[in-house]
Amino acid sequence: MRSLWAIAGAILDGKTNWVAFAIGLGTLTVILLLQGYKRLPVILIAVVGATAAVAAFDLAARYGVTVLGPLAQGLPGFTIPWIGPADIVPVLIGGCAIAMISFADTSVLSRAYAARLGDHVDANQEMVGLGAANLATGFFQGFPISSSGSRTPIAEAAGARTQLTSVVGALAIAFLLLAAPNLLQHLPNAALAAVVIAAAIGLIEITDLKRIYRIQRWEFWLSIVCFVGVAVLGVIPGIGLAIVIAIIEFLWDGWRPHSAVLGRADGVKGYHDITRYPNARQIPGLVLFRWDAPLFFANAEFFKERALDAVAKSPTPVRWLVVAAEPVTSVDVTAGDTLAELDEALHALGIELCFAELKDPVKDKLKKFGLLAQLGENCFFPTVGAAVSGYLDVHDVEWTDWEDQVKH
């Protein structure tokens, strides 16, 4: 696909074929004007009309209108596509680019049509189907395919309702190759472009963009950057740019995740963020610290800083720091070393480091890192409530829970 810069440059250089432009514009106009008539094969009418005009006035020869031309007669034969050492790098680069586009194209399009039609889509099965099709087509000199943001809307606009449409289309192409390879020789490329544009218009979701802008601003701007990137740079660089930005955003969220000090709010079950529940009470000497992300090298030091900051801001001298670790789904080696450093720093202050709701796979990692032996099995609790009970059993502090008051 040519980028917007290339198209703009060609127009400024005077390379525009105005006859071809008129054919494309006329085809697009016919499709848009007649698309409300559901019983009419609008796309077929527009394409046949454009083809007849090109053939009747010999526009290809007289004005240089590009056409499909005669097809090679006969079905492609089976061959094994052997490649040489010099072809390995181009094949790998091209294959990765096609895989990236196919994944983006298929995942977005399948979800869009599933939501529109109320169907369920198995994304893994979609990719398996595409992979099998591309593997087979490689033995018959075919093109790699995806779900296609153009063919699918075109098929729907033409009245397609089931996957049998693709089978009928394949049989029709086979018939043309065998019996009538010259039937479409005057079909102008501009008319095909108009069909794709008409179908793509139906995929523009202004309402969804407004909704995304209202709910999540960065996702809105990511979609705009992807759109501009594809239009200006081309498909592969544009999608690649969007993926890079999404990865950066993901790493940023993981690098500076949300954390909270928890307290007990009267009349509310559980322990909650004291910034959201200003009236929540903290148990004297106990800091409940929740970390809402996996622990890895990028955020381990930040975790340590926030934990020590929570201890420093405690309204009473701290004896236990309990990490509410239910959101922690993973811990890497760097984070494990940081936890060991945090435990040593807290021990120097006379504070015990404990964990609540830590998942078993994460606990297994801590055991491999030697942290389980360093902290002790008695420092791990199944729930935050169990950790609070364990603290109250060990330390005699003045604390009356609102649930105990209700019971009495």
N, C-alpha and C positions, 0 to 999 in steps of 0.2 A: 504494500500500500504506500502510495506517495504521501509524503508529509505535506502539511499546509504550506511550508516554506517553498517546497518544490512546485506546488500548484500555483502559488502566488508569483513565483519567478517566471513560470511558463506564460502566465497571463501578461505580465509586464513585458516579456520579450516578444509579445505579439504572436504566440503560438496557438492561440485559441481558434478552434474550428467552429465557427458560428453556426454552420449547418448542423453539425453533430450536436451542438448545444441546443439548437431549436428542436431537434428530434427528441433529445432527452427531456427537455422541458415540456414538450407536447405530450410525451408518454406519461410523465409524472402528473401533468394536469388532468389527463383523462382518468388515470387511476384514482386520484383524489376526488374528482368530481363524481365518479360513478361508484365509489366504494360503499356508498350507502345502500346500493341495490344488491342485496345479499344473493339474489337468485342469478345474477349475471356473473359470468367468469371474467371479471373486470381486467385482471392482469393479462389473461389470454387475449382479450379483445385489444388491449393497448399494444401488446407485443406484436400481434399479427398485423395490426394497422401500421406500426412503425416499419416492420419488415416489408410489407407490401409497398409502402412509400419509397423505401430505399431501392427496392427492385424495379419499380415502375419508372422512376426518374434516374436510375443508374447513378445514385448519389455517391456510391463508393468510388467509382471511377472518375466522376466529374468533379467532386468536391472533397475527395479524400476522407470520406466517412469510414471509420474502421468498422468492420463487420466480423462476425464469427468465422465465416469462411466454410468451405466444405470440410466435413469430418473424415478422418481416416476410416476407410471401410473395413469392417470386420472387427471381431472382439480381440482384445489384447491377449497374447499368449503367456503361458507360464514360463518364467525365467527366474533363476536365482541371482539376486543382485550382488554379485561379487564386487568388492572394492579393494583398491590397492592401499599401500601404506600412506600415500600422499592424500588419500581421501578421508582418512580417519578423523583428523581434526575438524575439517569442514562438516563432516557428517555428525560428529558429536555436538558441535556448536549449533548447527541447524536443528538437530534433534531436541536439544535442551530448549531452544527457543520455541519450537513448535509445541513441545510438552507444556511449557509455561502458558502459552496462548491458549492451548486446548483446555488446560485446567481452569484458567480464568473464564474463558468463554463458556465452557460447559457448566461450571458451578453457578455462575451468575444467571445464565439463561434458564437452566433447569429449575432453579429456585423461583425465578420470576414467573415461569409458566405454571409451576406447581401451585404457587400462591394464587395465581389468577384462576386456575381451573379447579382448585381444591383437591389436588392429587398429592400423593406422597412420592418423594424422589429419594432413591438410595444412591448417594453420591459415589460410593465405592463401586457399585454395579455400573454406573454410568461410565466411570473411567475404565473398568474392565472391558466393557463393550467397545469403547473407542479404541482401546489398545489392541483388542483382537481384530477390529476392522482395519486398523492401520498396519498391523502385522500382515494381514492377508493381502491388502492392496499393494504392499511392497513387492509381492511376487508377480504382480500383473501390471507394473509400470504405472500405478495409480498415484494420486495425490494424497498426502496425509489429510485427515479430516478432523473436525471437532463438531460440537452440536450446531455451531454456526449461528451468529447473531443476525445473519441475513436470511439464510435458507429457511430456518424455522419460522420466523414471522411471515415469510413469503408463502410457505406451505399453509399456515393458518389463514392468511388472507385469501388464499385460493380455495379455502373450504376444507382443508385437511382436518381430520378428527382422530385418526388412529395412526399407528406405525405402519399400517398397510400402505399408506401413501408412499413411503420410501421404497417399498417393494414394487409398486406400480411404476414409480418413477424410474427405478433401475431397469425394469422390463421395457419401458418406453425408450430409454436410451439405448438399450441393446438392440431394439427393433430399428432405431434410426441408424445405428452403426452398420447393421447388416443389410437393411433394405432401402434406406433413403438417406445416405450420408450428405446429400446436397440440399436437403429440404430446408435447412436453417442457414444456408450459406450467406443470405442477405440480412440476417438478423443483426442489427446495429448494436455495438457495445454500449452506446449511449442509452438505448432502451433498457438494457440489462441493468445499467447503473441506476436508472430511474426506478426500476422495480425494487432494487435494494434500498434506495433512499426512502421510497414509500413505505416499505416494511419497517425500516429503522425508525421512522417517525413514530410508529406505534409503540416503540420501546422507550421513548423519552417520557420519564415520569417526573413531571414538575411537582406534583403533589407530594411524592415521596422525598424529593429533594428539600422541599419546605419542611417536611416533618423531620428529616435528618438534621437540618439546620437548627430546628427548634430543640431537638433532643440532645444531639451530640455534635457540637460545632466542628471539632477536628475531623470527624468522618465526612462531613459535608465538604470541607476544604480538600480532603484527600480525594474525594470523587472528582472535584473540579480540577485538581492538579493532574489526575489521571487522564481526564478528558482532554485538557490542554496539551498534556504530554503526548498523547496519541495523535492529536491533530497536528502538532508542530513537529514532533520528533519522529513519529511513526509508531506502529503498533508495539513492536518489541521494546524499544527504548521507553515508550510511555508507560507500559505495564511494569517494566523493570523499575522505573522511577517510583511508581506507586507502591510497589512491594518494598523497596528500600525505605521509603518514608514510613510505611506501616511497621516495619521491623524496628526502626528507630523509636517510634512512638511506643511500641511494646516494651522495648528495653528501658525507655524513660519511666514508664509506669512501674516496671519492676525495680528500677533503681531508686525511685522515691515513692514507695507505696504508702498507703494509709496505715496509721497505727493509732492506738487509743489506750488510755488508762480507763479501766472499768470500775464502776461503782454499783451500789445496790440502791435502786430507786423504789420508794415505797409504793406498793400496789402493782408493781411490774415484775413478772417472773424473770429470773436470770440476772446477769450482770451486764451493764451497758455503758457505753461511752459517756464519760462525765461531761463532755462538751455538748452532747445532745440532751443529756439529762442533768441540768445544773444542780438539781436538788438531790442527786444521787449521793449516798454516803459511802465513804471509804473506810474499810476496816483498819483500825489503828495498827500500824506496823506492817501492813500487807499492801503491796502494790500488785495489782492485776494488770498486766500489760499485754495487749493483743497486737499481733503483727499480721497484716492482711496480705501476705504474699509469700512465695517460696523464698528461701534464704540461699543466695548464691553470691559469687565473688563481687558482683556489681553493687549489692546493697548491704553486704555483711557489716561493713564499718558503720554505715548509716544506722543499721539495727542496733549496734552497740551504743552509738551516741544517743539514740532515742531512748533506749532502755535506761541508761545512766541518767539521762535528763529526767525521766519519769521518777527515778529514785530521788534525785535532788529536789524535785518539786513536791514531794510527798509532804502533807501537812503534819505528819508524825514521823519519828525515827523509824526507819525501815528495818525489818528483820527478815522478811521473805520477799523476793521478787518472783512472781509466778507468771510465766509467759503462756498466755492463752493461745495455743499453737494449732488450733483446728484448721485455720487457713493455710498453714505451712505444708505444702505438698512435697517439698524436696529440700535437701540440704547438700551442698557440695563441700569439697575438702576445705576450700578457703573459708567458707562460712563456719565449718566445724572448728577450725583453728580460732576463729573470732569468738565463737561460743566459749571455748576453753579460756581465752583471754578475759572475756566478760566474767566468767565464773571466778577466776583468780582475783580480778579487780573487786568483785563484790565480797569475796571472802576477806579481803584486806579491810573491808569496811564492816565486817561482821554480819554480812547479809548472805542468805542462802538462796541459790538459784534453783527454781523448780519449773516444771512444765505441766500443762494440763491439756488434755484432748489431743495429744500428739499422735499422729497416725502411726500404725505399726511399721510400715515400710520405712518411714523417716526415722523411727526409733531404731530400726535395724541398722540404718546407716550410722547413727550416732554410736551404736555398739561397735561397729567396725572402726570408727575413728577413735575409740577408746574413751569417749565422753560418758558412756553409761557407767563405766567403772569409776570415772572421776567424780561424777555427780552423785551416783548412788541410785539404786532402784527405788528407794523411798522418796525420791524427788520427782517422780512421774505419777501423775494422777489421771484417771479416766475422764474426769469432768472438772470444770471450774469449781462447781459446788463441792466436789470431793476435796479439792485443794484447799478451799476455805475451811472446810470441816477439819482437815488435817492440821491446818495452821492453828485453829482455835483449840484443838486438843493439846497442842504442844505449848502454846503461849496463853497465859491468863490475861486477857484484855477485856475491857468493858465493851461489850457488843450485844445488842439485842436486835434480832432480825424481825422485820415487820410481819413475816409469816408466823413467827412464834407468838407475837402479840395477838394475831388474829385467832390462833388456836386457843389461847387462854381467854 
